[in-house]
Amino acid sequence: MATHSPQDLDLLLSKLSGDDTFRASFLNDPQLALGTLGIKLDADKIPALRSLPAKDVFIASRHAIKGKLENAAGAIPFFLSGQR
């Protein structure tokens, strides 16, 4: 299983929330669309029937994930300080 950075996820959610051409490409050929972002996907992981949520769902998800990542990053100095 490949791992991807938070930046990869942010870029994907950005494209899915605002780029109509990318959304159409993603629905038509997810493997190719993700490949343009440098993300690899095994063909056997792609469902035959595909649909996408509305753009605003991706926007909300993107903001929620960013918030969690920012909160987690802010806690790192606290954890590294040895304080409990």
N, CA, C and O atoms as a CHARMM CRD file, in Angstrom:
* protein
*
  336
    1    1 MET  N      0.83500  -1.17500   0.00000 PROA 1      0.00000
    2    1 MET  CA     0.00000   0.00000   0.00000 PROA 1      0.00000
    3    1 MET  C      0.88600   1.24800   0.00000 PROA 1      0.00000
    4    1 MET  O      1.76400   1.39900   0.85000 PROA 1      0.00000
    5    2 ALA  N      0.65100   2.11200  -0.93700 PROA 2      0.00000
    6    2 ALA  CA     1.41900   3.33900  -1.02500 PROA 2      0.00000
    7    2 ALA  C      0.89400   4.35200  -0.01600 PROA 2      0.00000
    8    2 ALA  O     -0.29900   4.40800   0.28100 PROA 2      0.00000
    9    3 THR  N      1.81400   5.14100   0.49600 PROA 3      0.00000
   10    3 THR  CA     1.40000   6.22700   1.37400 PROA 3      0.00000
   11    3 THR  C      1.59200   7.53800   0.63400 PROA 3      0.00000
   12    3 THR  O      2.47000   7.66300  -0.21800 PROA 3      0.00000
   13    4 HSD  N      0.77300   8.49400   0.96600 PROA 4      0.00000
   14    4 HSD  CA     0.84500   9.78500   0.30200 PROA 4      0.00000
   15    4 HSD  C      0.87600  10.88100   1.35600 PROA 4      0.00000
   16    4 HSD  O      0.38000  10.71200   2.47000 PROA 4      0.00000
   17    5 SER  N      1.45700  11.98500   0.98600 PROA 5      0.00000
   18    5 SER  CA     1.61400  13.09400   1.91900 PROA 5      0.00000
   19    5 SER  C      0.30500  13.86800   2.08300 PROA 5      0.00000
   20    5 SER  O     -0.60100  13.75300   1.25900 PROA 5      0.00000
   21    6 PRO  N      0.22000  14.64600   3.14300 PROA 6      0.00000
   22    6 PRO  CA    -0.93800  15.52300   3.29200 PROA 6      0.00000
   23    6 PRO  C     -1.08800  16.48200   2.09600 PROA 6      0.00000
   24    6 PRO  O     -2.19900  16.87000   1.73500 PROA 6      0.00000
   25    7 GLN  N      0.03200  16.84800   1.50300 PROA 7      0.00000
   26    7 GLN  CA    -0.01300  17.72200   0.32800 PROA 7      0.00000
   27    7 GLN  C     -0.66400  17.02100  -0.85700 PROA 7      0.00000
   28    7 GLN  O     -1.38900  17.65000  -1.62700 PROA 7      0.00000
   29    8 ASP  N     -0.40800  15.71500  -1.01000 PROA 8      0.00000
   30    8 ASP  CA    -1.06500  14.94200  -2.07800 PROA 8      0.00000
   31    8 ASP  C     -2.57800  14.95500  -1.88600 PROA 8      0.00000
   32    8 ASP  O     -3.33600  15.17500  -2.83100 PROA 8      0.00000
   33    9 LEU  N     -2.99900  14.71600  -0.65900 PROA 9      0.00000
   34    9 LEU  CA    -4.42900  14.69500  -0.35500 PROA 9      0.00000
   35    9 LEU  C     -5.05000  16.07300  -0.57500 PROA 9      0.00000
   36    9 LEU  O     -6.14700  16.18300  -1.12200 PROA 9      0.00000
   37   10 ASP  N     -4.35100  17.11700  -0.14800 PROA 10     0.00000
   38   10 ASP  CA    -4.86700  18.47000  -0.32400 PROA 10     0.00000
   39   10 ASP  C     -5.01000  18.81200  -1.80200 PROA 10     0.00000
   40   10 ASP  O     -6.00800  19.40400  -2.21200 PROA 10     0.00000
   41   11 LEU  N     -4.01500  18.43900  -2.59800 PROA 11     0.00000
   42   11 LEU  CA    -4.08000  18.70100  -4.03300 PROA 11     0.00000
   43   11 LEU  C     -5.25100  17.94900  -4.67100 PROA 11     0.00000
   44   11 LEU  O     -5.98400  18.51400  -5.48300 PROA 11     0.00000
   45   12 LEU  N     -5.42600  16.68600  -4.30600 PROA 12     0.00000
   46   12 LEU  CA    -6.53200  15.90100  -4.84900 PROA 12     0.00000
   47   12 LEU  C     -7.87700  16.51300  -4.46900 PROA 12     0.00000
   48   12 LEU  O     -8.75300  16.66400  -5.32100 PROA 12     0.00000
   49   13 LEU  N     -8.04200  16.86300  -3.20700 PROA 13     0.00000
   50   13 LEU  CA    -9.30800  17.46200  -2.77900 PROA 13     0.00000
   51   13 LEU  C     -9.53500  18.82000  -3.43300 PROA 13     0.00000
   52   13 LEU  O    -10.67000  19.18800  -3.73600 PROA 13     0.00000
   53   14 SER  N     -8.46300  19.55400  -3.64600 PROA 14     0.00000
   54   14 SER  CA    -8.56800  20.83800  -4.33700 PROA 14     0.00000
   55   14 SER  C     -9.07600  20.64200  -5.76200 PROA 14     0.00000
   56   14 SER  O     -9.96900  21.35700  -6.21500 PROA 14     0.00000
   57   15 LYS  N     -8.50400  19.67400  -6.45700 PROA 15     0.00000
   58   15 LYS  CA    -8.92400  19.38800  -7.83800 PROA 15     0.00000
   59   15 LYS  C    -10.37000  18.89400  -7.88800 PROA 15     0.00000
   60   15 LYS  O    -11.14100  19.29500  -8.76000 PROA 15     0.00000
   61   16 LEU  N    -10.72700  18.03000  -6.95600 PROA 16     0.00000
   62   16 LEU  CA   -12.08300  17.48200  -6.95100 PROA 16     0.00000
   63   16 LEU  C    -13.13600  18.50700  -6.51500 PROA 16     0.00000
   64   16 LEU  O    -14.32300  18.34900  -6.80300 PROA 16     0.00000
   65   17 SER  N    -12.69500  19.54200  -5.82900 PROA 17     0.00000
   66   17 SER  CA   -13.64400  20.55100  -5.36200 PROA 17     0.00000
   67   17 SER  C    -13.75700  21.75300  -6.28900 PROA 17     0.00000
   68   17 SER  O    -14.64900  22.58400  -6.11700 PROA 17     0.00000
   69   18 GLY  N    -12.85500  21.85500  -7.27800 PROA 18     0.00000
   70   18 GLY  CA   -12.90900  23.06800  -8.07100 PROA 18     0.00000
   71   18 GLY  C    -12.57600  22.96600  -9.53300 PROA 18     0.00000
   72   18 GLY  O    -12.71600  23.94800 -10.26300 PROA 18     0.00000
   73   19 ASP  N    -12.14100  21.81500  -9.98500 PROA 19     0.00000
   74   19 ASP  CA   -11.69000  21.68500 -11.37000 PROA 19     0.00000
   75   19 ASP  C    -12.61800  20.72300 -12.11800 PROA 19     0.00000
   76   19 ASP  O    -12.50400  19.50300 -12.00200 PROA 19     0.00000
   77   20 ASP  N    -13.53600  21.30700 -12.88500 PROA 20     0.00000
   78   20 ASP  CA   -14.52400  20.48100 -13.59300 PROA 20     0.00000
   79   20 ASP  C    -13.88000  19.52600 -14.59300 PROA 20     0.00000
   80   20 ASP  O    -14.36000  18.40600 -14.77200 PROA 20     0.00000
   81   21 THR  N    -12.81200  19.94700 -15.23700 PROA 21     0.00000
   82   21 THR  CA   -12.11900  19.08100 -16.19700 PROA 21     0.00000
   83   21 THR  C    -11.50700  17.88300 -15.48200 PROA 21     0.00000
   84   21 THR  O    -11.60100  16.75400 -15.96300 PROA 21     0.00000
   85   22 PHE  N    -10.87500  18.13000 -14.32700 PROA 22     0.00000
   86   22 PHE  CA   -10.28800  17.03500 -13.55400 PROA 22     0.00000
   87   22 PHE  C    -11.37000  16.09400 -13.04300 PROA 22     0.00000
   88   22 PHE  O    -11.19500  14.87600 -13.07400 PROA 22     0.00000
   89   23 ARG  N    -12.48600  16.64500 -12.57300 PROA 23     0.00000
   90   23 ARG  CA   -13.58000  15.80200 -12.07600 PROA 23     0.00000
   91   23 ARG  C    -14.08300  14.86100 -13.16800 PROA 23     0.00000
   92   23 ARG  O    -14.31400  13.67700 -12.92100 PROA 23     0.00000
   93   24 ALA  N    -14.25000  15.40000 -14.38000 PROA 24     0.00000
   94   24 ALA  CA   -14.71100  14.57000 -15.50200 PROA 24     0.00000
   95   24 ALA  C    -13.67600  13.50200 -15.82700 PROA 24     0.00000
   96   24 ALA  O    -14.02500  12.34700 -16.07400 PROA 24     0.00000
   97   25 SER  N    -12.40800  13.88600 -15.82600 PROA 25     0.00000
   98   25 SER  CA   -11.33500  12.93200 -16.09500 PROA 25     0.00000
   99   25 SER  C    -11.27900  11.85600 -15.02300 PROA 25     0.00000
  100   25 SER  O    -11.08000  10.68100 -15.32700 PROA 25     0.00000
  101   26 PHE  N    -11.45400  12.25500 -13.76700 PROA 26     0.00000
  102   26 PHE  CA   -11.42700  11.32400 -12.64800 PROA 26     0.00000
  103   26 PHE  C    -12.54900  10.29200 -12.75800 PROA 26     0.00000
  104   26 PHE  O    -12.33800   9.10700 -12.50000 PROA 26     0.00000
  105   27 LEU  N    -13.72200  10.74100 -13.13600 PROA 27     0.00000
  106   27 LEU  CA   -14.83800   9.81100 -13.31000 PROA 27     0.00000
  107   27 LEU  C    -14.60800   8.86600 -14.48000 PROA 27     0.00000
  108   27 LEU  O    -14.93200   7.68100 -14.40300 PROA 27     0.00000
  109   28 ASN  N    -14.05500   9.38700 -15.54600 PROA 28     0.00000
  110   28 ASN  CA   -13.83200   8.58600 -16.74900 PROA 28     0.00000
  111   28 ASN  C    -12.69400   7.58700 -16.56800 PROA 28     0.00000
  112   28 ASN  O    -12.83200   6.41500 -16.91800 PROA 28     0.00000
  113   29 ASP  N    -11.57800   8.04700 -16.02600 PROA 29     0.00000
  114   29 ASP  CA   -10.39300   7.20000 -15.87100 PROA 29     0.00000
  115   29 ASP  C     -9.62400   7.63100 -14.61900 PROA 29     0.00000
  116   29 ASP  O     -8.66300   8.39400 -14.71700 PROA 29     0.00000
  117   30 PRO  N    -10.03900   7.14600 -13.44100 PROA 30     0.00000
  118   30 PRO  CA    -9.39000   7.56300 -12.19200 PROA 30     0.00000
  119   30 PRO  C     -7.88300   7.32100 -12.16500 PROA 30     0.00000
  120   30 PRO  O     -7.12800   8.14000 -11.64100 PROA 30     0.00000
  121   31 GLN  N     -7.45800   6.21900 -12.71900 PROA 31     0.00000
  122   31 GLN  CA    -6.03500   5.88800 -12.70700 PROA 31     0.00000
  123   31 GLN  C     -5.23200   6.94000 -13.47700 PROA 31     0.00000
  124   31 GLN  O     -4.18300   7.38300 -13.01000 PROA 31     0.00000
  125   32 LEU  N     -5.71500   7.33300 -14.63300 PROA 32     0.00000
  126   32 LEU  CA    -5.03300   8.34200 -15.43600 PROA 32     0.00000
  127   32 LEU  C     -5.08600   9.70800 -14.74500 PROA 32     0.00000
  128   32 LEU  O     -4.07700  10.40900 -14.67300 PROA 32     0.00000
  129   33 ALA  N     -6.25000  10.07900 -14.24300 PROA 33     0.00000
  130   33 ALA  CA    -6.40000  11.38100 -13.58000 PROA 33     0.00000
  131   33 ALA  C     -5.47500  11.49000 -12.36800 PROA 33     0.00000
  132   33 ALA  O     -4.80500  12.50800 -12.19000 PROA 33     0.00000
  133   34 LEU  N     -5.43500  10.45900 -11.54400 PROA 34     0.00000
  134   34 LEU  CA    -4.55300  10.47900 -10.37900 PROA 34     0.00000
  135   34 LEU  C     -3.08600  10.48100 -10.79900 PROA 34     0.00000
  136   34 LEU  O     -2.24600  11.09400 -10.14100 PROA 34     0.00000
  137   35 GLY  N     -2.78800   9.80000 -11.88600 PROA 35     0.00000
  138   35 GLY  CA    -1.42500   9.77900 -12.40000 PROA 35     0.00000
  139   35 GLY  C     -0.91500  11.16700 -12.75300 PROA 35     0.00000
  140   35 GLY  O      0.27600  11.44500 -12.61300 PROA 35     0.00000
  141   36 THR  N     -1.80900  12.04300 -13.21200 PROA 36     0.00000
  142   36 THR  CA    -1.39000  13.40900 -13.53900 PROA 36     0.00000
  143   36 THR  C     -0.97400  14.17900 -12.28900 PROA 36     0.00000
  144   36 THR  O     -0.29000  15.19800 -12.38300 PROA 36     0.00000
  145   37 LEU  N     -1.38500  13.69400 -11.12500 PROA 37     0.00000
  146   37 LEU  CA    -1.00700  14.31300  -9.85000 PROA 37     0.00000
  147   37 LEU  C      0.15300  13.57500  -9.18400 PROA 37     0.00000
  148   37 LEU  O      0.58500  13.94300  -8.09200 PROA 37     0.00000
  149   38 GLY  N      0.65100  12.53400  -9.84800 PROA 38     0.00000
  150   38 GLY  CA     1.74000  11.75200  -9.27400 PROA 38     0.00000
  151   38 GLY  C      1.27100  10.70900  -8.27500 PROA 38     0.00000
  152   38 GLY  O      2.06500  10.19400  -7.48800 PROA 38     0.00000
  153   39 ILE  N     -0.02100  10.39900  -8.30800 PROA 39     0.00000
  154   39 ILE  CA    -0.59200   9.40900  -7.39500 PROA 39     0.00000
  155   39 ILE  C     -0.89500   8.14900  -8.18600 PROA 39     0.00000
  156   39 ILE  O     -1.59400   8.19500  -9.19900 PROA 39     0.00000
  157   40 LYS  N     -0.36900   7.02600  -7.72300 PROA 40     0.00000
  158   40 LYS  CA    -0.58900   5.75800  -8.41200 PROA 40     0.00000
  159   40 LYS  C     -1.75100   5.01200  -7.77600 PROA 40     0.00000
  160   40 LYS  O     -1.92600   5.00700  -6.55700 PROA 40     0.00000
  161   41 LEU  N     -2.54100   4.38300  -8.64000 PROA 41     0.00000
  162   41 LEU  CA    -3.70100   3.61200  -8.18900 PROA 41     0.00000
  163   41 LEU  C     -3.75100   2.32000  -8.99300 PROA 41     0.00000
  164   41 LEU  O     -3.66300   2.33600 -10.22100 PROA 41     0.00000
  165   42 ASP  N     -3.89200   1.19400  -8.28400 PROA 42     0.00000
  166   42 ASP  CA    -4.02500  -0.09200  -8.96400 PROA 42     0.00000
  167   42 ASP  C     -5.37500  -0.15500  -9.66000 PROA 42     0.00000
  168   42 ASP  O     -6.40200   0.20000  -9.08100 PROA 42     0.00000
  169   43 ALA  N     -5.36400  -0.60500 -10.89800 PROA 43     0.00000
  170   43 ALA  CA    -6.59800  -0.69000 -11.68500 PROA 43     0.00000
  171   43 ALA  C     -7.64000  -1.57500 -11.01500 PROA 43     0.00000
  172   43 ALA  O     -8.83900  -1.33400 -11.15200 PROA 43     0.00000
  173   44 ASP  N     -7.19300  -2.59700 -10.29200 PROA 44     0.00000
  174   44 ASP  CA    -8.16100  -3.50000  -9.65600 PROA 44     0.00000
  175   44 ASP  C     -8.86900  -2.86500  -8.44600 PROA 44     0.00000
  176   44 ASP  O     -9.79400  -3.46100  -7.89400 PROA 44     0.00000
  177   45 LYS  N     -8.45100  -1.68500  -8.03900 PROA 45     0.00000
  178   45 LYS  CA    -9.08900  -0.97400  -6.92900 PROA 45     0.00000
  179   45 LYS  C    -10.18400  -0.01100  -7.40300 PROA 45     0.00000
  180   45 LYS  O    -10.83500   0.63700  -6.58300 PROA 45     0.00000
  181   46 ILE  N    -10.38700   0.08500  -8.71000 PROA 46     0.00000
  182   46 ILE  CA   -11.34100   1.02900  -9.27800 PROA 46     0.00000
  183   46 ILE  C    -12.69300   0.35400  -9.48800 PROA 46     0.00000
  184   46 ILE  O    -12.78200  -0.64400 -10.20300 PROA 46     0.00000
  185   47 PRO  N    -13.73900   0.88500  -8.87500 PROA 47     0.00000
  186   47 PRO  CA   -15.06200   0.28900  -9.08000 PROA 47     0.00000
  187   47 PRO  C    -15.58200   0.56300 -10.48600 PROA 47     0.00000
  188   47 PRO  O    -15.24200   1.58000 -11.09000 PROA 47     0.00000
  189   48 ALA  N    -16.38600  -0.32100 -10.99500 PROA 48     0.00000
  190   48 ALA  CA   -16.94900  -0.15300 -12.34000 PROA 48     0.00000
  191   48 ALA  C    -17.92600   1.02200 -12.37200 PROA 48     0.00000
  192   48 ALA  O    -17.92700   1.81300 -13.31500 PROA 48     0.00000
  193   49 LEU  N    -18.74700   1.12900 -11.34500 PROA 49     0.00000
  194   49 LEU  CA   -19.68600   2.24400 -11.25400 PROA 49     0.00000
  195   49 LEU  C    -19.07600   3.31200 -10.35500 PROA 49     0.00000
  196   49 LEU  O    -18.67800   3.03600  -9.22300 PROA 49     0.00000
  197   50 ARG  N    -19.00700   4.54200 -10.87600 PROA 50     0.00000
  198   50 ARG  CA   -18.37900   5.61900 -10.12000 PROA 50     0.00000
  199   50 ARG  C    -19.27600   6.84800 -10.10300 PROA 50     0.00000
  200   50 ARG  O    -20.02300   7.11100 -11.04500 PROA 50     0.00000
  201   51 SER  N    -19.18000   7.58800  -9.01300 PROA 51     0.00000
  202   51 SER  CA   -19.85500   8.87200  -8.90900 PROA 51     0.00000
  203   51 SER  C    -19.04000   9.73500  -7.94900 PROA 51     0.00000
  204   51 SER  O    -18.22600   9.23000  -7.17600 PROA 51     0.00000
  205   52 LEU  N    -19.26900  11.02600  -8.01300 PROA 52     0.00000
  206   52 LEU  CA   -18.57500  11.95000  -7.12600 PROA 52     0.00000
  207   52 LEU  C    -19.58400  12.77000  -6.33100 PROA 52     0.00000
  208   52 LEU  O    -20.63900  13.13600  -6.84900 PROA 52     0.00000
  209   53 PRO  N    -19.26000  13.05400  -5.08100 PROA 53     0.00000
  210   53 PRO  CA   -20.10600  13.98500  -4.32900 PROA 53     0.00000
  211   53 PRO  C    -20.00100  15.39000  -4.94100 PROA 53     0.00000
  212   53 PRO  O    -19.13900  15.65500  -5.77900 PROA 53     0.00000
  213   54 ALA  N    -20.87800  16.26100  -4.51200 PROA 54     0.00000
  214   54 ALA  CA   -20.84400  17.65300  -4.96400 PROA 54     0.00000
  215   54 ALA  C    -19.53200  18.31300  -4.52300 PROA 54     0.00000
  216   54 ALA  O    -18.88200  17.87800  -3.57200 PROA 54     0.00000
  217   55 LYS  N    -19.17300  19.36300  -5.23700 PROA 55     0.00000
  218   55 LYS  CA   -17.92500  20.06400  -4.93600 PROA 55     0.00000
  219   55 LYS  C    -17.87500  20.56300  -3.49200 PROA 55     0.00000
  220   55 LYS  O    -16.81900  20.52500  -2.85900 PROA 55     0.00000
  221   56 ASP  N    -18.99800  21.02500  -2.97400 PROA 56     0.00000
  222   56 ASP  CA   -18.99200  21.56600  -1.61400 PROA 56     0.00000
  223   56 ASP  C    -18.67500  20.50600  -0.56100 PROA 56     0.00000
  224   56 ASP  O    -18.18000  20.83600   0.51800 PROA 56     0.00000
  225   57 VAL  N    -18.95000  19.25600  -0.85800 PROA 57     0.00000
  226   57 VAL  CA   -18.57800  18.16500   0.05600 PROA 57     0.00000
  227   57 VAL  C    -17.06000  18.04500   0.11500 PROA 57     0.00000
  228   57 VAL  O    -16.49100  17.86200   1.19100 PROA 57     0.00000
  229   58 PHE  N    -16.40500  18.14900  -1.03500 PROA 58     0.00000
  230   58 PHE  CA   -14.94500  18.09100  -1.06400 PROA 58     0.00000
  231   58 PHE  C    -14.32900  19.31600  -0.38700 PROA 58     0.00000
  232   58 PHE  O    -13.31000  19.21000   0.29600 PROA 58     0.00000
  233   59 ILE  N    -14.95400  20.47300  -0.58000 PROA 59     0.00000
  234   59 ILE  CA   -14.45500  21.69900   0.06300 PROA 59     0.00000
  235   59 ILE  C    -14.50200  21.54300   1.58200 PROA 59     0.00000
  236   59 ILE  O    -13.53200  21.85800   2.27200 PROA 59     0.00000
  237   60 ALA  N    -15.62100  21.06300   2.09500 PROA 60     0.00000
  238   60 ALA  CA   -15.76400  20.87200   3.54200 PROA 60     0.00000
  239   60 ALA  C    -14.76000  19.84400   4.06100 PROA 60     0.00000
  240   60 ALA  O    -14.16400  20.03800   5.12100 PROA 60     0.00000
  241   61 SER  N    -14.57300  18.76300   3.32400 PROA 61     0.00000
  242   61 SER  CA   -13.61400  17.73400   3.74000 PROA 61     0.00000
  243   61 SER  C    -12.19700  18.28700   3.75700 PROA 61     0.00000
  244   61 SER  O    -11.42100  18.01600   4.67300 PROA 61     0.00000
  245   62 ARG  N    -11.87700  19.05900   2.74000 PROA 62     0.00000
  246   62 ARG  CA   -10.53000  19.65000   2.64400 PROA 62     0.00000
  247   62 ARG  C    -10.27000  20.55900   3.84300 PROA 62     0.00000
  248   62 ARG  O     -9.20100  20.48700   4.44900 PROA 62     0.00000
  249   63 HSD  N    -11.22500  21.40400   4.18800 PROA 63     0.00000
  250   63 HSD  CA   -11.04500  22.30600   5.32800 PROA 63     0.00000
  251   63 HSD  C    -10.95700  21.53500   6.64100 PROA 63     0.00000
  252   63 HSD  O    -10.15700  21.88700   7.50800 PROA 63     0.00000
  253   64 ALA  N    -11.75600  20.50400   6.79700 PROA 64     0.00000
  254   64 ALA  CA   -11.72500  19.70000   8.02400 PROA 64     0.00000
  255   64 ALA  C    -10.38200  18.99800   8.18200 PROA 64     0.00000
  256   64 ALA  O     -9.81700  18.97200   9.27600 PROA 64     0.00000
  257   65 ILE  N     -9.87600  18.43800   7.10800 PROA 65     0.00000
  258   65 ILE  CA    -8.58800  17.73400   7.17100 PROA 65     0.00000
  259   65 ILE  C     -7.46400  18.71100   7.44900 PROA 65     0.00000
  260   65 ILE  O     -6.58500  18.42600   8.26200 PROA 65     0.00000
  261   66 LYS  N     -7.47700  19.86600   6.78300 PROA 66     0.00000
  262   66 LYS  CA    -6.44200  20.87600   7.03000 PROA 66     0.00000
  263   66 LYS  C     -6.44600  21.29800   8.49800 PROA 66     0.00000
  264   66 LYS  O     -5.38800  21.44000   9.11300 PROA 66     0.00000
  265   67 GLY  N     -7.63300  21.49800   9.05100 PROA 67     0.00000
  266   67 GLY  CA    -7.72700  21.88800  10.45400 PROA 67     0.00000
  267   67 GLY  C     -7.12800  20.85000  11.38400 PROA 67     0.00000
  268   67 GLY  O     -6.42400  21.19100  12.33500 PROA 67     0.00000
  269   68 LYS  N     -7.40400  19.59100  11.11300 PROA 68     0.00000
  270   68 LYS  CA    -6.85800  18.52000  11.94800 PROA 68     0.00000
  271   68 LYS  C     -5.34200  18.44500  11.82400 PROA 68     0.00000
  272   68 LYS  O     -4.64400  18.24400  12.81800 PROA 68     0.00000
  273   69 LEU  N     -4.83300  18.60600  10.60900 PROA 69     0.00000
  274   69 LEU  CA    -3.38100  18.56200  10.40300 PROA 69     0.00000
  275   69 LEU  C     -2.69600  19.72900  11.09200 PROA 69     0.00000
  276   69 LEU  O     -1.63400  19.56500  11.69200 PROA 69     0.00000
  277   70 GLU  N     -3.30000  20.90600  11.00600 PROA 70     0.00000
  278   70 GLU  CA    -2.71800  22.08300  11.65700 PROA 70     0.00000
  279   70 GLU  C     -2.73600  21.92900  13.17600 PROA 70     0.00000
  280   70 GLU  O     -1.77100  22.30200  13.84300 PROA 70     0.00000
  281   71 ASN  N     -3.80700  21.39000  13.72400 PROA 71     0.00000
  282   71 ASN  CA    -3.88000  21.17500  15.17100 PROA 71     0.00000
  283   71 ASN  C     -2.85500  20.13900  15.61100 PROA 71     0.00000
  284   71 ASN  O     -2.22200  20.29600  16.65600 PROA 71     0.00000
  285   72 ALA  N     -2.68700  19.08900  14.82700 PROA 72     0.00000
  286   72 ALA  CA    -1.71600  18.05000  15.16700 PROA 72     0.00000
  287   72 ALA  C     -0.29800  18.60100  15.09600 PROA 72     0.00000
  288   72 ALA  O      0.52800  18.29300  15.95500 PROA 72     0.00000
  289   73 ALA  N     -0.00900  19.40900  14.08800 PROA 73     0.00000
  290   73 ALA  CA     1.32800  19.98500  13.94900 PROA 73     0.00000
  291   73 ALA  C      1.64100  20.91700  15.10500 PROA 73     0.00000
  292   73 ALA  O      2.78300  20.98800  15.55800 PROA 73     0.00000
  293   74 GLY  N      0.63400  21.63200  15.58300 PROA 74     0.00000
  294   74 GLY  CA     0.83700  22.53200  16.71100 PROA 74     0.00000
  295   74 GLY  C      1.13500  21.80700  18.00500 PROA 74     0.00000
  296   74 GLY  O      1.72600  22.39300  18.91200 PROA 74     0.00000
  297   75 ALA  N      0.74500  20.55200  18.11800 PROA 75     0.00000
  298   75 ALA  CA     0.97400  19.77900  19.33500 PROA 75     0.00000
  299   75 ALA  C      2.36800  19.16500  19.37600 PROA 75     0.00000
  300   75 ALA  O      2.83000  18.77000  20.44700 PROA 75     0.00000
  301   76 ILE  N      3.03500  19.07700  18.26000 PROA 76     0.00000
  302   76 ILE  CA     4.34600  18.41700  18.21400 PROA 76     0.00000
  303   76 ILE  C      5.35300  19.06700  19.15300 PROA 76     0.00000
  304   76 ILE  O      6.00600  18.34500  19.90600 PROA 76     0.00000
  305   77 PRO  N      5.52000  20.40300  19.15400 PROA 77     0.00000
  306   77 PRO  CA     6.49000  20.98500  20.10600 PROA 77     0.00000
  307   77 PRO  C      6.15400  20.65100  21.55400 PROA 77     0.00000
  308   77 PRO  O      7.05600  20.44400  22.36600 PROA 77     0.00000
  309   78 PHE  N      4.86700  20.59700  21.88600 PROA 78     0.00000
  310   78 PHE  CA     4.45400  20.24200  23.24200 PROA 78     0.00000
  311   78 PHE  C      4.90900  18.82800  23.57600 PROA 78     0.00000
  312   78 PHE  O      5.47200  18.59500  24.64500 PROA 78     0.00000
  313   79 PHE  N      4.67100  17.89200  22.68000 PROA 79     0.00000
  314   79 PHE  CA     5.06000  16.50600  22.93000 PROA 79     0.00000
  315   79 PHE  C      6.57400  16.35100  22.99000 PROA 79     0.00000
  316   79 PHE  O      7.08600  15.55800  23.77900 PROA 79     0.00000
  317   80 LEU  N      7.28500  17.09700  22.16600 PROA 80     0.00000
  318   80 LEU  CA     8.74500  17.00700  22.14500 PROA 80     0.00000
  319   80 LEU  C      9.37000  17.63500  23.39000 PROA 80     0.00000
  320   80 LEU  O     10.49700  17.29700  23.75200 PROA 80     0.00000
  321   81 SER  N      8.65300  18.54000  24.04300 PROA 81     0.00000
  322   81 SER  CA     9.20200  19.21000  25.22400 PROA 81     0.00000
  323   81 SER  C      9.24700  18.28800  26.43400 PROA 81     0.00000
  324   81 SER  O      9.94900  18.57100  27.40500 PROA 81     0.00000
  325   82 GLY  N      8.50700  17.19500  26.38400 PROA 82     0.00000
  326   82 GLY  CA     8.47200  16.26300  27.50100 PROA 82     0.00000
  327   82 GLY  C      7.46300  16.63300  28.56400 PROA 82     0.00000
  328   82 GLY  O      7.36000  15.95700  29.58700 PROA 82     0.00000
  329   83 GLN  N      6.70600  17.71500  28.32900 PROA 83     0.00000
  330   83 GLN  CA     5.68600  18.11800  29.29800 PROA 83     0.00000
  331   83 GLN  C      4.47300  17.21200  29.17900 PROA 83     0.00000
  332   83 GLN  O      4.13000  16.75100  28.09000 PROA 83     0.00000
  333   84 ARG  N      3.83700  16.96600  30.29400 PROA 84     0.00000
  334   84 ARG  CA     2.62900  16.13800  30.28400 PROA 84     0.00000
  335   84 ARG  C      1.57800  16.75700  31.13300 PROA 84     0.00000
  336   84 ARG  O      0.48100  16.21000  31.25500 PROA 84     0.00000
